[in-house]
Amino acid sequence: MTAVKSSRRYSSAVRDEQARMTRTRIVQAADELFRERGYARATMKDIAERAGVARDTVHSVFGNKAALIPAIVDLRLVPDESVLNVADTPEARAVMNEPDPARQLELFADFMTKLNVALRPVFEVMRGAAASEPAVAEKLVILEKSRMANMRRYVGWFAERGPLRVSTDSAAETLFTILSPDVGRLLCDELGWSRKRHAAWVADVLKRTLLAD
């Protein structure tokens, strides 16, 4: 009897892993096709063919094309599926636990500009599609709200190191603005800044804005 139960658990684990791998292939295929062709021109059939699965499988896992967007964001920002929020990753935790306020902001700037690089292509796809695709516009609103919630969480970490020069609301709004993928696109993609220069600029702005004299 024990052997039967063990076999069932093993079979279930294998199926779960196969399902996870199938889901990942679908998300990766959608990410590639959205960037190559744009959201509107990449069909569910195209995504299924790129992922090597049946179109019904894509519909079964995600329901509709817009549902792939948050999955792409999650895969780009938090590849480890056991971590639910980017603020809970080991690199984020290193920022949270840094005792020196100035160094904490430097680590934060480095961490966030790396995320900015990963997020910009998704935002480009969403911005392009949002005007004509209400479902995408809705996902964009949800993503920005999530981004703002994380900024408030980060500000809480900074405030624990000592009083800030501005209110926590103002500090969160500052982070939300200067760390926007749109700002990253202007500085890095349009002006040609390196990621390191972007991080140094973010750190400098945050130190001047948030840290007391």
N, C-alpha and C positions, 0 to 999 in steps of 0.2 A: 504493500500500500504506500509506503514511504517513497519507494522508487517511482511509482506512478505520479505522485505529487511533484517530486523533483523533476521528472521529465516534463510535466506540464509547465512548471515554472521556467524551465529552460526554453521550451518552445515559445512561451509568452515573451521572454526576454529577447529571443531572436526576432520575433515579429515586431516588437517595439523598436528594435534597432533598425530593422529594415524600413519601417515606417518613418523613422527619424531621418534616415539617409535619403529616402525618397523625397521627403519634405524639403530637405536641404538642397537637393538637386533642382527641385522646382523653383525655389527661391533664388538660387544662383542663376538659373536660366532666365528668370524674369528680370533680375537685376541687369544682366548683360543685354537683353533685348530692349528693355526700356531705354537704356543709355544709347544703344546702337540706332534704334528706329524711332524712339519716342514712345510715350505711353499709348497713344491712340493707335499707332500702326502695329504694335506688338499684340497679336491675338493670343487667346488662350491655346489655340491649336499650335501656334508657333512656339509658345512656352513649353507645351507638352513635348513637341518634337525635339527641342533643344535639350530638355531634361531626360529624354528617352523614356517617357511614360505615356500612357493613354490620356487623351484629353479629358475623359470622364474622371480620371484620377485627380487631375488638377482641380476640376470643379468640386470633387468630393472633399478634397483637403481644404480648399480655400473659399469655395462658394462663388466668388467673383474676383475680377481682376484687381479691383481697388484693395481687396483684403491682402494682396501680396505686398503692398507698400510698407505697412508696419513690420511685416516679416523681414523685408529687405533691411529696414532700419535696424531691427534687432540683430540680424546676422552681421551687419557691418560694425555695429557698436559693441555688441556683447555676444561674441561667437559661442561662449560657454553657456549652454542652455540651462545650467543649474543656477546661473546668476540672473535675477529678474530685472535688475536696474543697473545702468552703467555706473551709478554712484556707489554701488556695492562691489565693484571690481577691486582686485588687489591694488591696482595703481591709484584708484580713487581713495582707497583706505589709507594708502601711504600719505596722500595729501591731508586727509582728515587728521591723521596722527602726528603730523609734523609740528613740533612745539614752537619753532621760530616763525613769527608772523610773516616776515618778508620772504623767507625761504618757502613757506607754505604757499604763498601766492605765485612764486616762481614755479614750483612743482605743479600747481594748479594750471597755470598758463601753458606749460608744456603738455600736460595731460589733455587739456581741452582743445588745443590746436591740433593735436593728433586726431581727436574725434571729429574736429571740423573738416579735416581732409577726407575722412571716411564719409561724412554726412553730406558734403556739398553735392556730389553727383545725384543723390536721391532728391535733394531739394530742387535741383535744376529740373529734374523730371517732373516733380510735383508742381512747381511753378508754371511750367509749360502746359501742363494738363488741367490745372485747376480752373481756368477760365471757362472751359467747355465741358468739364467733367465734374458735376456736383459731388460725386462720391469721393473724388480725389481732393477737392476743396475741403470737404469735411475731415478727411484724414490729415490734411495739412494743419487745420485748426487744432485738432487733437494733439498732433505732434508738437506744435508750438506751446500748447498749454502744458504738456509734459515737460518740455524744455524749461519753461518758466518755473514749474514746481521744483525741478532739480536745482535751478539757480538759487531759489530760496533755501533749499537744503544746504547748498555749499556756503551761502552767506552765514548760516548758523554755525558752520564749522569755523569760519573766520572770526565771528563774534566771540567764540569761546576763548580766543587767544588774547582778547582785550577789546575795549570799546572802539567802535568804528567812527570815522569822521562824519558819516552820513547815517541816515536811518536804514534799517534792514530792508525796507521796501525800496528805497532809492538804490541801495547797493545791489539788490536783485535785479532791478531794472537796468542798471549799468552793465552787469554781467550778461543779461539777456541780449542787450544791444550789441556790445562789442564782440561777443562770441557768436553772433548770428552767422550762419553759413553764407548769408548774403555779403556780410562784411569780409569774411574770409575769401570769398570769390573776388571781390574788388581788389583786395590787397595782394593776394597770391596769384590768382588767375589773370587778372587784368594788369596789375602793376608789376607782377613778376617777383614779389617778395618770396623768400624761402620760408619754409615752415618755422625754422629757428628764429628768423627775424620777426615773424608774426608772433611767436611766443614771447620774445623779448619785449615787443611793443605792448602786448596784453599785460604782461607782468608789470611794466612801468606804469601804465595807465591805472591799474588796480592799486599799486602801492601809493600812488599820488592821490587817488580818490578815496581809498578806504582806510589807510593806516593813519592813526593819530600821530602828530608830531612828537 
